[in-house]
Amino acid sequence: MKNPILVIDDDTYISDLLVRYLNQKGYAATGTYSGDQGKKLILENMYDVILCDYRLPDTNGEDMLAFVKQKRPGIPVIIMTAYQEIKTAVKLIKAGAYDYVTKPVLPDQILQLVSNACATVQHDPSLEFSSGFITGPSKKIQKVLSYCEIVAPTDVMVILQGETGAGKEYIARAIHDQSERKDKPFVAVDCGALPKELANSELFGHVKGSFTGAINDKKGYFEQAKGGTLFLDEVGNLTYENQVKLLRALQEKVIYRVGGNKPIKTDVRIITATNEDLSEMVKRNEFREDLYHRLNGFKIKIPPLRKRKEDIPDFVNYFIQKANKSFNKSVKQLSDEVHDIFMNYKWDGNIRELRNVINRSVLLTQGDEISKDVLPEEFTGKLDNDGVYLNSGLINENGIPDLREVTSLTEKELILNALNEAKYNKSKAAKMLNIDRKTLYNKLKTYNIDIARQ
């Protein structure tokens, strides 16, 4: 995939010349003539190198460098300056600029600098701060990141509250990766998928012969995460009995394997996640109040994607790059029409839904631009009164949601998500969905889901 380069210079001749030259040399260069437009492009796109003139009509190189360091740390900035401004350019290098070049610019010199800079590029670690997950420039997610940075070095228990698909596990991993426990295990547990009769065994382990099928001693998740972080996703799904045992383990920092009487000391940091408000569950007597207060050392609410739409372009670019690598494609961008559709879509499935849509679209795209015709059918509907896309096929002729269609679409989406999470291992996906393998095969046939190509 071509390295994207941004050229910012109010001298239209120089800007256009550099853009043409770099494109001829195999780069994907874009030019703009003002700092404000440059900042907008930087927020909307991912660049490997930024070439910026020091003197711009609305700002200067110092301001642009500071902006890039804040919004896109790790992206090299090359300053273009007049000879008499060399002292200023050197000062900017000390402030973090990659290099500078004096005018009149020599194309071969620019080419060498860009080539060297591309080899060192490291995109914003706060943008991709945990494997497979990015954040974006919105104030809402930046606030979440600031909370993560504050709480990560401590052992305070954290509750992550957010909708399904909003990235709670990745936030949990990010906290772990920035903590003193980063070299120890990170163990993620989906409490909603724990069989009620085996939950104690899964969490705390068991001894041989403690119940039918216990043919060996087994370490539970608490022991597996020793010294590290135990992430309990959808903790609100634990039964009352499991909540009692979890509370005791947290209070005493000791666990007992099922069927055993030997106390085992624990050393784990607990991070929990929920798509419901646990405090409301406490009011409904659906969750123990004492356990809630024990877990709630620090609560972080993860905003849904529809509340942080300015982050969508970053996710789109990132997922396109990932999909290109997976499917050996060279898709560059969305069409303008698809961009508008994405920015107006509700994204009820959040980041996970966006990732799946991008994967599907890249796989079906023949050229270098994703067009509307490769989008799933739910993206081809009409706008509602708020200018948000309605899911086509879900609204009947009376303007009322068709329950069967909604149910089918939801079930299909859940199956696709499970398959994706299980890396298309059907047995694992069936277990995640709490159905048997035969039922999953029937569902795949019903919804015409073909995973042979995956």
N, C-alpha and C positions, 0 to 999 in steps of 0.2 A: 504494500500500500504506500502511496506517495506521502512524503513528509509535508504536512501543511505548514505554510509560512505566511506570516502577516507582515506587510510593508506599510508603515505609517509615515507619510511625508506630504506636506502641503504643496510641494513642487510636483505638479501633476506629471511633468515630463520624466522626472527621476523615478517617481513611483511607478508609472506605467512601464518604463524601461526595465526596472528591476523585476517587476512581476513577469513581463514577457521573457526575460532572460532566464529567470529561475524555472519557469514552466518549461522552457526549451531544454533545460538541464535535468528534467525529471522530477521537479518538485511541484507541489500543488499550492502555488502562491496566490494570495489575494491582496489587493491594495486599497487603501483608504487615505483621505486627505486631511483628516482632523482627529484630534485626540478623543473627542466625545464619541465619534463613530468607531474609533479604534477600541475604546473601552467596551462599547456595546458588542462588537464582534468578539472581543476576548471573552466576554461573559457567555456568549451564545455558542462558541466553538472551542475546539481544542487545537492549539497550535504547538508545533515543536520548536519553532524559533520566531521571535518577534524582532523585526528591524524597525527602529524608530528614530526619526529625526529629532534632534535636541530642541530645535525651535519650531513650534507649531502655533497656528493662529489662536488657538484657544487654551493652550497649556504648554508644558515643556517636558523634556525627557526625564527630569527628576520626578515630576508628578506621575508620569506614565510608568516609570520603574517602580515607584512605591505602590501604584495600583496593581501592577502585575505580581509583585512580591506578596501582596495581601491576598489577591484573588487566585493567582495561579503560581504559587511558589514552585521552583524547580524548572520553569520554562526559561531558557536563555533569552536575554534581551541584549541586542547589539545596538549601540547608539551611533547614529551618523551625525557628525558635527563638523563645523568649520574649523580650520586650522587654529585660529586664535582662541578656540574654546577647549583646547586639549586639557588644560588644568581642570576644567569642569568635568570633562569626560573621565579623567583619572579618578576624580572624586566619586563619580557615579559607579565606577568599577569597584571602589572600596565599599560602596553601598549595596553592591550585589549585581551590577551589570556584568554580562559575560565578557564583552569586549567593546571596543569602539573603532570606528573608521572615519578618516577625515575626507571631506569633500574637496574636489570632485571625486566621487566614488569610482573605483575600478571594478568592473563586473567580476573579473577573475579573483580579485581579493575578497569580494563579497561571497563568491561561491565557496572559497576555501573556508571562510569563517562560518558560513552556514553549515557546511559539511561537518566541520569540527564540533559545532554546537549541537547538531542533531545527534551526534554520537554520545553526548553527555546528558541529553535531556532526561529529566525525571519529573513527571507530572506531579502536581500538588499532592503531597502525602495526606493532606486533610480531605482531598477530593476522592482519593482511593485509599482510605486508611485501613481497610481490611479486605482480604482477598475476595474479589468478585462483587464488591460493593462500592458505590461512590456516593457523594453527598450533594454537592452543588453549591451555588453562591447565595441562595436565599437566606434572608435573615433568620427565618424559623429554624432551618437546619444548622446554621452556624451557631445559634444559641444552644442547640442540642450538643454540638461538638464542644462548646465551651464548658458545658456541664460535665461531659465525658472527661475532659482534660482535668477538671477539678477533682472529680471523684476517683479517677483511675488509680492514682498512687496510694489510695487508702484501701482498707479492707471493709469499708462500709457496704452493707447490703443495698442492692439497687433494684428497684422495680421499673421495668420498661413497659409503658402503656402505649398501645397503638394498634391500628387495624391490621388484619391479616395481610401479609405481603408488603408491609411498610418497612421491613428491614430490621426487626428487633434483634434477631440473632446476630446480624452483622455488627450492630451497635454493641452488643454484649461482647463479641469477639474483639472489637476495637478497644473496649475498656480493658479487657484481659491483656491485649497486646501492649498496652501502655502502662501496665501495672508491674509491680515487683514480682508477680507470679508468671510473667510472660514465658519463662522457660519451662514451666510446668504444664500439665495437661489442661486443656479446655474441653470439658465434657458437656455436650448439649443433650438434654432430655425433653422429649415431647410428652408432657404429662397427659395430654389428651389421648395419646396412643397407648398409654400403659394399661394393660388389662387389669381390671380391678383386683382380681384374685392373685395377680403376680406383681402388683406394684411394689409391695414391701420387699419382695425378693430382688426386684430390679434396682430399687433405690439403696437397699441396705445389705444385699447379698443373702446367701443361705448356706447352711451346712449340709453335708451329704446325709440323705435319708430323712430330711426334715419334712418332706412331703413327697407324694407320688411324682416321680420324674426327676427328683433331685438326686442324680446319680453321682455328683461330685460337689465339692465345696465351690462356691461362686462368690466372687467379689462384686459388690453392688456399685452403683455410680458414685457414691460417696468415697469409696476406697479407690476407685479408678481415677478420680480427680484429685487425689492426695497432693497437697501442696499447690494446687492450681485453682481453677474456677469451675464451679458447677452451675450450669445454666439450666434453669427449670422453666421451659416454655409452656405457656397456657397453664400456669400453676393453679388457676381457679378450678380446673377440672379434677383436682385430687379429691378423693372421697374424704368424709369426715375422719375416718380411721387413719387414713394416710396423713391428713393434716395434723392430727394429734402426734403421730410418730415423728413427723418432720419437725414440729415445734420442739419436741423433747430433744431431738438430735441437735438442733440449733442452740438450745439453752444449755445443754450439758456438754456439747462438743464431743459426744460419745454416741456410738451406734452399736446395735446388736444385730448380728445376722439372724435371719429367720431360722428358728430351731436351735440357736446357740445362746449361751449365757456368758460368753466372754466379751467384756467391754472392749471396743475398738475406738481409740481416740481419732478424731477427725481434724483435718487442717485444710479447709476449703473456703473459698470466698463464694458466696451465693449471689447470683444475679437471677432474678425472675422476670418473666414477661407475661403479659395478658392483653387480650383484645377487649376486655371489659374493665370497668372501674371496680377494683376490689373493694373500695370503701362502700360502694353501693351494694355489692354482694354481701358485705358484712351487715348492712342495714336489713337485707332480706333474709338474714340468717343462712346464707349459702356459703359463707366463708368465715372461719374463726377470727374473731377480732384480735385475740392475743397473737395469733400467727401473723395477721396482717401488720400489726404494729412492729413485730419482730423483723419482718421482711422489709418494711418501709423505712429504711435508713435514708434513702434518697430516691425520689421518684422523678423519672424523666419521661415526658410525653413526646412520642414520635409523631410529628404531623403527617397526615395522609398526603399523597402526591397531589391531589386536587387543591390542596391548600398551599402548595409550594411549586406552582407551575413554572416559575422561572428556572427551576432546576431540570425541567424535562429535556431541554436541548443537550445538557451534559450527559444525562442518562442515555439519550438516543445515540449520541456519538460514541459513547463507551460501549454500549451493547452492539452497535453496528461493527465496531472493531473486533469485539469478541466473536461475533457471529461470522465475520469474514474469515477469521482464523480457523474456526471450527468447520466451516463449509467450503473453504478454499474459494471464497468469493472476493470481489473488489468493489462492493457497494460503497458509495461515498456519502450519500445524504438522502434526506427525504425530499420529495417534491414539495413545492410551495403549498399545494392543496393538502397533502398529507400532514405537513407541518401545522397548518391551521386546524385540521381535524384533531390532531394530537393535543393541541393546546386548548381545545374546547371540549375534549372528551372527559367523562367523569372519573375514569380510572378507579373503579370500585375495588379492583384487585391490586391497586397500588403498583409498586415497583416490580413485583413479580409478574403482574399482568403485562406491563410494558416490556419487560424482558422477553416474555414468551411471544408477544406480538412482533417484536423486532426479529427474533430468531426465525419465526415463520416467514416474515416478509423478506428477509435477506435470502432465505432458502429459495423462495419463489421468484425473486427478482432476477431478470436476465441481464439488465444493463447495470449502470452505476447509480441509479436513483430509484428509491422506493416510491412507487406510484399507488394510487388509490385502488387499482384493480387487484392488488395482491393482499389487501387488508382483509381480515375476517369480516363476515357479513354484519356483525354488530357495529361496525364503524361506518357503515354506508347509510345510516338512518338520517332522520331529519332533526333539525334543531328544535329544542323546546322553547318556552317563553323566556328562559334565562340565557338563551344562546348556547345551550349545552347539548351535545349530540345525544339523541335517544337511541337506544339499542333497536336496530331494525328487527322486525319479526317478533318483538316482545309486546307491541301494542296492537290490540285488535281494532276492528273498524269502529268500535264505540269509544276508542281512546282510553281503554282500560287495559292494564297489563294482563297478558295471557299467562295464567298460572302454569300451565303445562310447558309452555315455551320457556318461561323463566326457570322452572325447575330443571328442564333438560339442559339449558345453557349452563346453569350453575353446576350441575353434575358433570357435564363434559369438561368444564373449566377445572373442577377439582381433580378429575382424572388426569388431565393434561399436566397440571401442576405437580401431582404426585409422581407421574412418570418422569417429569423433568428433574425433580428432586432426587429420584431413585436412579437417575442416569439410565432410564429406560429398562431397568431390571424389573420385569413384570411381577415376580414373586415379592420383591421388596415393596413395589408400589401397591400391590394388593394388601400387604400387611399394614402399610401406612394408612390405607383407606378403610381398614378393618373389614375387608371382604375376602372371600377365598379367590384363588387364581381362576377358577372356572367362571365365577361371576364377573371378574374383570375382563376375561376374554369376551364374554357376552356383551358387556358394555362397549368394548372396543368395536365390536361388530355393529352394534346398534348405532353408535355415533360415527361410524365410518372413520375411525382413527387408525391410520396406518403408520406403524412405527418401524416398519421393516427397513426404512432408509436411515434410521437414526444410528 
